[in-house]
Amino acid sequence: MYDSIIKKIRKCLPTNVKKYAVHEPSFPKKVLREIEKCIDSSYVSTSGEYLDKFTRELQEITNSKYVVLTSSGTAALFCALEEINISGCEVIMPSMTFVATPNAVIHASGIPNFIDNSKYSLNINAEILDKYLNENTMQVKGSCINKKSMRRIRCIIVVHAYGTAANVTNICKVAKKHKIEVLEDAAGALGSYEYNKHVGTISRMGALSFNGNKIITTGMGGALLLKSKKDYERISHKISTARLKHEWKVEHDMVGYNLRMANINATLGYCQITDFKKTLKIKRKLYNDYREIFYNDKYCYIKDEEPNTTNNNWVTNLYLRDSFKDKHQILIKRLHKSNILARELWKPMHLLPMFKSMPRTRMKNSINNWKTGLSLPSSYYK
Ligand SMILES: Cc1ncc(COP(=O)(O)O)c(C=O)c1O
């Protein structure tokens, strides 16, 4: 079994690589020249031409009206949640997410409320959400109240897990019915679409990450995709230390944050994003190769994409069939021994010590996915 899986994975990968990490950054040659230009300009910090250029490229790819560049994806989520104002309220999210999602909720003084993901994908599903809200909440003066905790449920974060687009349109309909705001955590999903709309632009706000392991990286960094001018102006102001525009005066009108992206980081992002179509194509090929080789495999499978979505194939996950579940840890160990540095999926959030006491639904799929899934080497191989 193990040898057969390892052989199949290796068949999809180039032979000239010593260790196959899940995701490594890849920079075009011009990056050093552009970094030098950035340094020569002296604009290495919070203003400069690469911030503008990277913003424009992101606007073009996502068709988002407004883009705010931030210092990380976590910062982008935090700013969005503060703007929605979740203080003292619950925020629904899948337990199957990266820890940054509930962390951002806690930082913005909210309470994460974890729900299970769909059986067929790592994302939440509109019907599961609707059923949960119908059974567990009530409407009081236009607010959605959790019947058990009696707290307001202010927002739901739709996570596009591992870059795979969730069916946000239907989730937004359910959320509207229950009077809940929607925020998309599209951290790993640059280049993923639902119904030809870029994820992160379907709800009021969406967060992207450009951390080192993402499809495009700025070293560290993130962005908020926004629909409304008001959200854009308020968030841009707040994350720029709330400094009033003036050529020489240094004055501020509120307690702000310094959560902007730096021009030197944007240089890295700009150099990669101009080749983004090629990146998507190469990553799609690797995903298709994995799918083909594991098609009808006795031991493992790759999940189908959600209906009406196109994905960026940032990371491809492989799952053991239920009858081989107990081989999960040994398989990962054997892969590592063969220099295939596969990783477990995110441990579901409701199992982490700091979130154990948070409200949650019964979890079946998230635990099963965690106990059977692993992330395959998914780097950009030329
Ligand atoms: C689903 C999800 N949300 C949020 C983040 C946080 O992004 P960052 O590391 O840029 O803060 C990540 C990063 O991996 C992520 O995968």
PDBQT file of the ligand as one rigid body, heavy atoms in Angstrom, charges set to zero:
ROOT
HETATM    1  C1  LIG A 401      -7.672  29.901   5.994  1.00  0.00    +0.000 C 
HETATM    2  C2  LIG A 401      -6.609  30.880   6.416  1.00  0.00    +0.000 A 
HETATM    3  N1  LIG A 401      -6.990  32.002   7.040  1.00  0.00    +0.000 NA
HETATM    4  C3  LIG A 401      -6.096  32.926   7.416  1.00  0.00    +0.000 A 
HETATM    5  C4  LIG A 401      -4.744  32.751   7.207  1.00  0.00    +0.000 A 
HETATM    6  C5  LIG A 401      -3.782  33.766   7.743  1.00  0.00    +0.000 C 
HETATM    7  O1  LIG A 401      -2.978  34.394   6.829  1.00  0.00    +0.000 OA
HETATM    8  P1  LIG A 401      -1.571  35.012   7.302  1.00  0.00    +0.000 P 
HETATM    9  O2  LIG A 401      -0.655  33.875   7.579  1.00  0.00    +0.000 OA
HETATM   10  O3  LIG A 401      -1.150  35.840   6.128  1.00  0.00    +0.000 OA
HETATM   11  O4  LIG A 401      -1.825  35.842   8.494  1.00  0.00    +0.000 OA
HETATM   12  C6  LIG A 401      -4.296  31.592   6.551  1.00  0.00    +0.000 A 
HETATM   13  C7  LIG A 401      -2.870  31.369   6.308  1.00  0.00    +0.000 C 
HETATM   14  O5  LIG A 401      -2.408  30.295   6.011  1.00  0.00    +0.000 OA
HETATM   15  C8  LIG A 401      -5.252  30.626   6.138  1.00  0.00    +0.000 A 
HETATM   16  O6  LIG A 401      -4.888  29.491   5.521  1.00  0.00    +0.000 OA
ENDROOT
TORSDOF 0
